[in-house]
Amino acid sequence: MENPLKVIGTSSTTCGGCHSAGCGTCGPSPHTSKAPVAFNRREFGYTVLAASATALLTGCSQQKSAEQAAQPAPAAPALSPELAVVQTSKGPIMTTLEEFYKMGPGPSSSHTMGPMRITYDFFQRVSKLPEDQLQQATSLKVHLFGSLSATGKGHGTDRASLAGLLGKAPATCPPQFLDELAANPDQAYKVTLGPKTLDLTLKDIIFDATKGEFPHPNTMTAKLLAGDQTIYELEYYSVGGGFIEWKGYKPPDKGQPKYPFDHARDLKKFLIDDKIPLPQLLLQNEMAISGRSEKEIWEFLDQVAEVMVRGVDTGLTVESVLPGPIKLHSKAAALQHNLKTSAKGEAGRAVTRVASYGFAMGEENARGHIIVTAPTAGSAGIIPAVVKSLRDLNTPTQKIRDGFLAAAAIGYLCKHNATLSGAEGGCQAEVGVGSSMGAAMIAQALSANPKVVSNAAESALESHLGMTCDPVAGYVQVPCIERCAYGAVKAWTAYSIASEEIPEQRRVDLDTTIDAMALTAKEMNSKYKETSEGGLAVSVVLC
Ligand code: SF4
């Protein structure tokens, strides 16, 4: 299948949302020009996952896993051209902060975050139905199709869907509630819709047909029923990156950016010609594109920061074996605890502290708790680690908001000119971009000039070029969690280098490195693009 990545010297642009069951969570871009290619690869990964589970029961066989991994991947279903995610659009970057920093349960933006956003949307819709209709209601049902049905059990699609149906907002749902749903599969929970209160259980989330003519590989329907009669029904699609669409979906109208850019060099020109600070430029664009007020934008970013820091704080206190066949023990709490007692010296303590923050949020993602895509679920530990460490320095709130804007700008550039999807570009596109965003965030929050911000981002990205995506058993745990820790530490390293060197002497600029990432992504062997066919995924035997 043709690769939609832009590479040097070509005119096609941007990544698409991968339809991943793991973390490959680039969001669909309004500029996406081709259907994403990840679905069949990821499905292939689950063949290996199944092999791993079998090995656990029957004794391990690396050869057997390899043989199973050599099975041909199922063909990818064609996507409906009606979906916004496959519609063609070109022009300047139009991504908004709310599209980019998405909050919801991990570990998969398409299989947990998207479904919860869908059922929460359905809950809100049916809550507004006329009272006489609600009075007749007897049940709510959700049917999962395609990949959501085939691989949803392992990713907690059912509990995420039930939580949304119960009216829990993805951004604020307590992690304990999600854990309770998983631990008590037969328990009935009450949901109130106007005058009616209904009982719901996990059995109301139905794993339906895995094969068929679906408009999208991740299709689901939600229904409000009166006995056998349907009162209200809607077909939804979890189109990747936590984005959702539904039958008849129309993309929201957007305004034109005040400072249109699609490369870092365009930003540089505006900064010089208009003598406008980078955060102001990005704020003006966000207001123009999204139609949000400055106050609304700051409130949103403050909420993002709170969700991130809350996740890190939770992750630092919990010690557990993470869900799934790897039986991976969490490390964040131990790292944090040992900080107080071990003799690591100043450098060791600083690195350990930042790493523990990255571990904490990466482990929270693996537990299926609430995370923020930054840029993806698999790399969701990096920016929270940066925010937490900036708060340790008593960085003012406004500076952290400015940092979020700068980080988003780096993510937008990578999304627009390369990819944010491990399934398209390997881990350089997820952890690499996350680290690059983190470096820009630190530099901006600590009031560095725009050249240093850009150089810091370039340095971090350059240091991740070529990193492959090879999650063991298809779970977003090994190597993903430790890579979040390294990504955060490298963000600080990149900032340290960029803030000490003479900015004009840096020989590589950010646009060049993003182009290099796109080229590397295009030429990377597909085994290393989230297929679980290569690297650690086949080297590690689970037994
Ligand atoms: S290896 Fe990297 S890109 Fe692949 S699933 Fe893990 S975090 Fe995502």
Residues whose N, C-alpha, C, O or C-beta is under 5 A from the ligand:
A	BS01	SF4	C23 G378 S379 G422 G426 C427 E430 T468 C469 D470 P471 C480
